[in-house]
Amino acid sequence: MAHARLSDRFCLAGILAIGGQSIIFHARDEAHPRQALVARMGWLPYDRPASFGEAQIIASRNRIRREADLLRQFGGPILPAFHALVPAGNPLLPPEWGALVEGEPFLVMEKVPGVSLRDWIHGSHRGDAPPVRERERIARELARTALELFRS
């Protein structure tokens, strides 16, 4: 992917991951000298037209807006910092798709240096798994944060 623009502020530099709920891009915040991550909903009608209707599109857009609200509320040591929620057209699609993709929300957040939780647990980034106590501590932190988010 060539460096696509998201508003005048963010430059997308490539896809980091594709999951069930979203696609995550590497990005550069040009208003501040920092790297960032950008999330967009994973499946929209132009990705799989037979399986989505207007209600699903609205629900998906609302979900990413809720994620942005939760990041704003619950900043902390195990969550990335919220940077922006940018409504824009999809920079990966041709301009003639226009109205179909305008207003798509893109969640911009801090790019936290490190390895994935999966790689850390399995020790694949350094050859050995962390001690059981350390894995348990991280699991408790994640569970505590998930419970806080669930209660909000």
C-alpha positions as CSV (number, residue, x, y, z in Angstrom):
1,M,0.0,0.0,0.0
2,A,1.4,3.4,-0.9
3,H,1.3,6.0,1.8
4,A,-2.4,6.8,1.9
5,R,-3.7,10.0,3.6
6,L,-6.3,10.1,6.3
7,S,-7.4,13.7,6.7
8,D,-4.6,16.2,6.5
9,R,-3.0,14.9,9.7
10,F,-2.3,11.1,9.3
11,C,-0.4,9.2,6.8
12,L,-1.1,5.4,6.7
13,A,2.0,3.4,6.1
14,G,0.7,-0.2,5.9
15,I,-1.5,-2.8,7.4
16,L,-0.3,-4.2,10.8
17,A,-3.2,-6.7,11.4
18,I,-6.6,-7.8,10.2
19,G,-8.9,-9.2,12.8
20,G,-12.6,-10.1,13.1
21,Q,-13.6,-6.6,14.2
22,S,-11.1,-4.2,12.6
23,I,-8.1,-3.6,10.4
24,I,-5.1,-1.9,12.1
25,F,-2.8,0.3,10.1
26,H,0.6,1.7,11.0
27,A,0.4,5.5,10.7
28,R,2.3,8.7,11.3
29,D,0.7,11.7,13.0
30,E,2.1,14.6,11.1
31,A,0.7,17.2,13.5
32,H,3.0,15.7,16.2
33,P,6.2,13.8,15.5
34,R,4.9,10.4,16.6
35,Q,3.9,7.0,15.3
36,A,0.3,5.9,15.7
37,L,-2.1,3.1,15.0
38,V,-5.3,3.5,13.1
39,A,-8.2,1.1,13.4
40,R,-11.1,0.9,11.0
41,M,-14.0,-1.5,11.0
42,G,-13.1,-4.8,9.4
43,W,-16.0,-5.6,7.2
44,L,-18.1,-3.0,5.4
45,P,-20.6,-3.5,2.5
46,Y,-18.0,-2.9,-0.1
47,D,-15.8,-5.6,1.4
48,R,-18.6,-8.3,1.5
49,P,-21.8,-6.7,-0.1
50,A,-24.0,-9.8,0.3
51,S,-23.7,-10.0,4.1
52,F,-24.2,-6.4,5.3
53,G,-27.2,-4.1,5.4
54,E,-27.5,-0.6,6.6
55,A,-28.3,-1.6,10.2
56,Q,-25.0,-3.6,10.4
57,I,-23.0,-0.6,9.0
58,I,-24.5,1.7,11.6
59,A,-23.8,-0.8,14.4
60,S,-20.2,-1.3,13.2
61,R,-19.6,2.5,13.1
62,N,-21.2,2.9,16.5
63,R,-18.9,0.1,17.9
64,I,-15.7,1.9,16.9
65,R,-17.1,5.2,18.3
66,R,-17.7,3.4,21.6
67,E,-14.2,2.0,21.5
68,A,-12.9,5.6,21.1
69,D,-15.0,6.7,24.1
70,L,-13.7,3.9,26.2
71,L,-10.1,4.7,25.4
72,R,-10.7,8.4,26.3
73,Q,-12.3,7.3,29.7
74,F,-9.9,4.5,30.7
75,G,-6.5,5.6,29.8
76,G,-3.9,3.7,31.7
77,P,-0.8,1.5,31.7
78,I,-2.3,-1.4,29.8
79,L,-4.3,0.6,27.2
80,P,-3.0,2.8,24.4
81,A,-3.7,6.5,24.6
82,F,-6.5,7.9,22.5
83,H,-5.3,10.4,19.8
84,A,-8.4,11.1,17.5
85,L,-11.5,9.8,16.0
86,V,-11.4,10.8,12.3
87,P,-14.5,10.6,10.1
88,A,-13.2,10.1,6.5
89,G,-13.6,8.2,3.3
90,N,-11.7,5.0,3.0
91,P,-8.2,5.9,1.6
92,L,-7.8,2.4,0.2
93,L,-10.7,2.8,-2.2
94,P,-11.0,4.9,-5.4
95,P,-12.6,8.3,-5.0
96,E,-15.6,7.4,-7.3
97,W,-17.0,5.2,-4.4
98,G,-17.6,8.6,-2.7
99,A,-20.8,8.7,-0.6
100,L,-20.6,5.0,0.2
101,V,-17.5,5.4,2.2
102,E,-17.7,9.0,3.5
103,G,-17.9,9.4,7.2
104,E,-16.3,6.1,8.0
105,P,-14.8,6.4,11.5
106,F,-11.1,5.8,12.0
107,L,-9.8,5.4,15.5
108,V,-6.3,6.8,16.0
109,M,-4.4,5.6,19.1
110,E,-0.9,5.5,20.5
111,K,1.5,2.9,19.0
112,V,2.8,1.1,22.0
113,P,6.3,-0.3,21.4
114,G,6.8,-4.0,22.3
115,V,5.6,-7.4,21.2
116,S,2.1,-8.9,21.1
117,L,0.7,-10.5,24.2
118,R,0.7,-13.8,22.4
119,D,4.4,-13.6,21.5
120,W,5.2,-12.4,25.0
121,I,3.3,-15.3,26.7
122,H,5.0,-17.9,24.5
123,G,8.4,-16.2,24.7
124,S,8.8,-16.4,20.9
125,H,10.4,-12.9,20.8
126,R,13.3,-13.9,23.0
127,G,13.3,-17.7,23.1
128,D,11.7,-18.4,26.5
129,A,8.4,-17.9,28.1
130,P,8.1,-15.5,31.1
131,P,7.7,-16.9,34.6
132,V,4.3,-18.2,35.6
133,R,3.9,-15.5,38.3
134,E,4.5,-12.8,35.7
135,R,1.9,-14.3,33.3
136,E,-0.6,-14.5,36.1
137,R,0.0,-10.9,37.1
138,I,-0.7,-9.8,33.5
139,A,-3.8,-12.0,33.3
140,R,-5.1,-10.4,36.5
141,E,-4.5,-6.8,35.2
142,L,-6.3,-7.7,31.9
143,A,-9.2,-9.2,33.8
144,R,-9.5,-6.2,36.1
145,T,-9.5,-3.8,33.1
146,A,-12.0,-5.9,31.3
147,L,-14.3,-5.9,34.3
148,E,-14.0,-2.0,34.6
149,L,-14.9,-1.7,30.9
150,F,-17.8,-4.1,31.3
151,R,-19.2,-2.1,34.3
152,S,-19.0,1.2,32.5
